[in-house]
């Protein structure tokens, strides 16, 4: 399976691009670096995982990607609270991130079935 064929990969790439663009002019480089890296990590780990030959390894990378969704939700909430992210935009991102997390859960189950 190729990552570019997965809707979850496409959705996570679009979100990462949106977050990178949003923080393009942010002067707090620590926060900017952390939130953009966690967003980038989701799509990157999906890509790396689905290209593995082992279903067990694929599942591990999907789990890492899912962990990054939790990290990104946390950073988004904090960003809203400290005024770095407009509330409306941040809540939209959280909705998308939760969709991605659910999609990753489904993808993980698909690979778990292949192990059985």
C-alpha positions in Angstrom: 0.0 0.0 0.0 1.3 3.4 -0.9 0.9 6.3 1.6 -0.2 8.7 -1.2 -3.3 6.5 -1.7 -4.5 6.9 1.9 -7.0 9.5 2.8 -5.6 9.8 6.3 -2.2 10.6 4.9 -3.6 13.2 2.6 -5.7 14.8 5.4 -2.7 14.9 7.7 -0.5 16.4 5.0 -3.0 19.2 4.3 -3.3 19.9 8.1 0.5 20.1 8.4 0.7 22.6 5.6 -2.0 24.7 7.1 -0.3 24.7 10.5 3.1 25.6 8.9 1.5 28.5 7.0 -0.4 29.7 10.1 2.8 30.0 12.1 5.0 31.3 9.3 5.5 34.7 11.1 5.3 33.4 14.7 8.2 34.9 16.7 8.0 32.2 19.4 10.3 29.7 17.7 10.0 27.1 20.5 6.3 26.9 20.3 6.3 27.2 16.5 8.9 24.4 16.1 7.0 22.1 18.5 3.6 22.4 17.0 4.8 22.2 13.4 7.0 19.2 14.2 4.1 17.3 15.8 1.8 18.1 12.8 4.5 16.9 10.4 5.1 13.8 12.5 1.6 12.5 11.8 1.9 12.3 8.0 5.6 11.3 8.2 5.0 8.3 10.5 2.0 7.2 8.4 4.2 7.2 5.3 7.1 5.4 7.0 4.8 2.8 8.5 2.8 1.8 5.4 6.0 1.4 3.5 7.3 -1.2 5.9 7.3 -4.9 5.0 6.2 -6.0 8.4 2.6 -5.5 9.5 3.8 -5.4 13.1 6.2 -2.5 12.3 3.4 -0.7 10.3 1.2 -0.9 13.4 4.0 0.6 15.5 4.3 3.6 13.2 0.6 4.1 13.1 0.6 4.1 16.9 3.4 6.8 16.8 1.3 8.9 14.4 -1.7 8.5 16.6 0.4 9.6 19.6 1.4 12.7 17.6 -2.3 13.5 17.2 -2.7 13.7 21.0 0.4 15.9 21.2 -1.0 18.2 18.5 -4.4 18.5 20.2 -2.6 19.4 23.4 -0.5 22.1 21.7 -3.5 23.5 19.9 -5.4 23.9 23.1 -2.5 25.6 24.8 -2.0 27.8 21.7 -5.6 28.9 21.9 -5.3 29.7 25.6 -2.1 31.7 25.3 -3.4 33.6 22.3 -1.2 32.1 19.6 -4.1 30.4 17.8 -7.4 32.0 17.0 -10.1 29.9 18.9 -12.2 29.2 15.8 -9.2 28.0 13.8 -7.9 26.0 16.7 -11.2 24.2 17.3 -11.4 23.4 13.6 -7.9 21.9 13.7 -8.9 19.8 16.7 -11.9 18.5 14.8 -9.6 17.5 11.9 -7.0 16.0 14.3 -9.7 13.9 16.0 -10.9 12.7 12.6 -7.3 11.7 11.7 -6.9 9.9 15.0 -10.1 7.9 14.3 -8.9 7.1 10.8 -5.6 5.9 12.2 -7.5 3.6 14.6 -9.3 2.1 11.7 -6.0 1.7 9.8 -4.4 0.0 12.7 -7.3 -2.4 13.0 -6.9 -3.3 9.3 -3.3 -4.2 9.9 -4.0 -6.1 13.1 -6.5 -8.2 11.2 -3.7 -9.1 8.7 -1.6 -10.4 11.6 -4.3 -12.8 12.8 
